[in-house]
Amino acid sequence: MALLLGVTAATFAQSKANVTLQGNVYKALPKKDTATAKPTGRYYVDRKGQMWPVFESNTGKLFALRTSAAGKQYRYYIKPSADTIDFEGN
């Protein structure tokens, strides 16, 4: 019974508002930029020899910002080995 009550309560829970009422007009709230990334100054070189800039996400993951053949940018997450993470002076 308690499980059913918990599932029912979660189903009817309200999400955060995305608009605000100003007079008779609903105005959209500005989106928060949660996907901020810091450039590392390093580059990822793929098998074809192309260089892509490497960024660090706000969660600490490293990714290369690549561009597809169709022109869309996407994140290619990389997992460096432990001995290449700390390369001071390179």
C-alpha positions as CSV (number, residue, x, y, z in Angstrom):
1,M,0.0,0.0,0.0
2,A,2.8,2.4,0.9
3,L,4.6,1.6,-2.4
4,L,1.4,2.4,-4.3
5,L,0.9,5.6,-2.5
6,G,4.6,6.7,-3.2
7,V,4.2,5.9,-6.9
8,T,1.0,7.8,-7.1
9,A,2.5,10.8,-5.4
10,A,5.5,10.8,-7.7
11,T,3.2,10.6,-10.7
12,F,1.2,13.7,-9.7
13,A,4.2,15.8,-8.6
14,Q,4.6,19.1,-10.4
15,S,7.7,20.1,-12.3
16,K,9.2,23.6,-12.1
17,A,7.4,26.3,-13.9
18,N,8.9,27.5,-17.2
19,V,6.7,30.6,-17.5
20,T,5.7,33.6,-15.3
21,L,2.5,35.5,-15.4
22,Q,2.9,39.3,-15.9
23,G,-0.5,41.0,-16.1
24,N,-2.5,39.0,-18.7
25,V,0.6,37.7,-20.5
26,Y,2.6,34.6,-19.8
27,K,6.4,35.2,-20.3
28,A,8.9,32.4,-20.8
29,L,11.6,32.2,-18.1
30,P,15.2,32.3,-19.4
31,K,16.9,28.9,-19.6
32,K,19.7,28.2,-17.3
33,D,22.9,27.2,-19.0
34,T,23.7,23.9,-17.3
35,A,26.1,22.7,-20.0
36,T,29.1,24.9,-19.5
37,A,32.4,23.5,-20.5
38,K,35.9,24.8,-20.0
39,P,38.5,24.6,-22.8
40,T,41.6,22.6,-21.7
41,G,44.0,24.0,-24.4
42,R,44.6,20.4,-25.5
43,Y,43.6,18.6,-28.7
44,Y,42.4,15.2,-29.7
45,V,43.8,13.7,-32.8
46,D,41.6,11.1,-34.5
47,R,42.7,8.3,-36.8
48,K,42.6,10.5,-39.9
49,G,45.0,13.0,-38.3
50,Q,42.4,15.7,-37.7
51,M,42.7,17.8,-34.5
52,W,39.7,18.5,-32.4
53,P,39.7,20.9,-29.3
54,V,39.3,19.1,-25.9
55,F,36.9,20.6,-23.3
56,E,36.2,19.6,-19.7
57,S,32.5,19.4,-18.7
58,N,31.1,20.8,-15.5
59,T,31.2,17.2,-14.1
60,G,34.9,16.8,-14.9
61,K,34.6,14.6,-18.0
62,L,36.8,15.3,-21.0
63,F,35.3,15.5,-24.5
64,A,36.4,16.6,-28.0
65,L,34.1,18.9,-29.8
66,R,33.8,17.3,-33.2
67,T,31.9,18.2,-36.4
68,S,30.1,15.5,-38.4
69,A,30.1,15.3,-42.2
70,A,26.6,16.9,-42.1
71,G,28.0,19.9,-40.3
72,K,26.5,19.2,-36.8
73,Q,28.7,19.6,-33.7
74,Y,28.7,16.8,-31.1
75,R,30.7,15.8,-28.0
76,Y,33.0,12.9,-28.4
77,Y,33.8,11.8,-24.8
78,I,37.4,10.6,-24.3
79,K,38.9,8.4,-21.6
80,P,42.6,9.1,-21.3
81,S,44.8,6.5,-19.6
82,A,46.0,7.3,-16.1
83,D,49.6,8.1,-17.2
84,T,48.5,10.8,-19.7
85,I,46.1,12.7,-17.4
86,D,48.8,14.7,-15.6
87,F,51.3,15.8,-18.3
88,E,52.7,19.1,-16.9
89,G,54.5,21.2,-19.4
90,N,53.1,19.6,-22.6
